[in-house]
Amino acid sequence: MGKFVECVPNFSEGRDLAKINKIVDAARGVPGVLIMDVEKDADHNRTVLTFIAPVETASEAMFAVTKKAAELIDLNFHKGEHPRMGATDVAPFIPIMDTTVEECIKLAEITGERIGRELNIPVYLYDCAAKREERRNLAKVRKGQFEGLREIIGKDEAHIPDFGPNHIHPTAGAIAVGARHQIVNFNINLDTEDMDFAKALTRKIRASSGGLPCVRGKEIHLESKHQAQISTVITDYHTTSIKRLLDEVNKEIDPKNIHITDTELIGLTTQDALTDYVTESLNVSCFNKEEQVLETKLLKLLGSWQAGANSVVDALASDDPTPGGGSAGALSGAMGCALGQMAIGVSLRSKKLVEANRPVLTELCSRLIEHKAMLQKLVADDSASYDLFTEARKLPKENPERKIKMQAALKYAAEVPLKTAKLASEALAGLKLCESKIVSAVRSDYKSAEYELQAAVKCAAENVYINADSLEDKELAEKLKAEVNGYLALAK
């Protein structure tokens, strides 16, 4: 299984759904990205997007959403309860599964440098990626918000950004890019509008005021609900658990006859934090969450690559027309790239490698990583293209839109495998050029990679043919078939 990173960019827009969707679509368009959650809040005027991405494309996805947010959001007209200094306010990379925090720090540095250079937005590295100790704390980085930072940046050495210009972006502000461990965004809503009490309570519980360790907090007035909210971030839920935080809050509000109306978990929350809350609340002894939580144990078993491979094979064998040959072709192409990547990786580590071959193999490996991610995305895109055609065909025959939508779906269904053929043939060409440079121990894997890519082109071509032949625009149909024939010729 490849390495993945969790990305949780926060945007200063929680009310305009059209803008939010465009930002989310910017992430969705990057190969390998899986959108996990979109949490928008009108009072905060803020959206928290959570997605996972392969390590190879995570930086591209984070840059894409930052660029789109900068195009759509003007902080001069932004009002909301949550503190913010940027259109994309904060952009953390979070290690999951086998990915390390060191890899996330590297991603933060690469992404931050690009944002500063290409978008002219000042970038502050924070948390684990911070270059200066005082910038580990996000609250300190963001202090003063957009308006305050606008006045002081360029005049105060302490506010010189890590990347980008030493002045505020006129509409997109500044951004904090970082690497961090899993946190819990936990809001507590109270049946009072007494903001003086809420402020005192926040001071009592947050770490910066001498309260609970690893807790950040801010009092917020929820105008739409006519109540006070204690918005918290638990930066280490092993040190301060959700239950301990709630116990401390209840200790302060009970004498005032104030009650918690409800709580909110913002974005995705790690299962460990919830399991810990349950076991603490129930006072469960001798509990092993790795062994006694059914879903945890099941996911561990299903998470092996063998189980994943079996799932794909079984899906192809089902009576459902998707996934079909087009998806299988894209998957074959992705496997070819992956095998080639593995063979190159082994060769680069081998003492038998001719040193002069290192640069060209390194370059090919980078291209295979990119092509693999794009082909993985095409596995799902191919099935989606068939579903579009099926939906169009369900329209009543007398509906004039039916024929138009069916033809558009057929065109898309031909274009998706055409992309597969193009990517697979490009990867194959690179493999053939470098074949003599691979060490003998993995030569069979390298040749297998070539065969997988040849199969990908052939499978893709068949899917181009069948969809193109159904197009009424025969000129376009011939053009699509001619292009894929060119890729077939290259794949021999």
Buried (B, 14 or more C-beta within 10 A) or exposed (E): EBBBBBBBBBBBBBBBEEBBEBBBEBBBBBBBBBEBEBBBBBBBBBBBBBBBBBBBBBBBBBBBBBBBBBBBBBBEEBEBBBBBBBBBBBBBBBBEEEBEBEBBBBBBBBBBBBBBEEBBBBBBBBBBBBEEEEBBBBBEBBBBBBEEBBEEBBEEEEBEBBBBBEBBBEBBBBBBBBBBBBBBBBBBBBBBBBEEBBBEBBBBBBBEEEBBEBBBBBBBBBEEBEBBBBBBBBBBBEEBBBBBBBEBBEEBBEEEEBEBEEBEBBBBBBEBBBBBBBBBEEEEEEEEBEEEBEEBEEEEEEEEEEEEEEEBEEBBEEEEEBBBBBBBBBBBBBBBBBBBBBBBEBBBEBEEBEEEBEEBBEEBBEBBBBBBBBBBBBBBBBBBBBBBBEEBEEBEEEEEEBEEBBBBBBBBBBBBBBBBBBBBBBBBEBBEEBBEBBBEEBBEBBBBBBEBBBBBBBBBBBBBBBBBEBBEEEEBBEEBBEBBBEBBEBBE
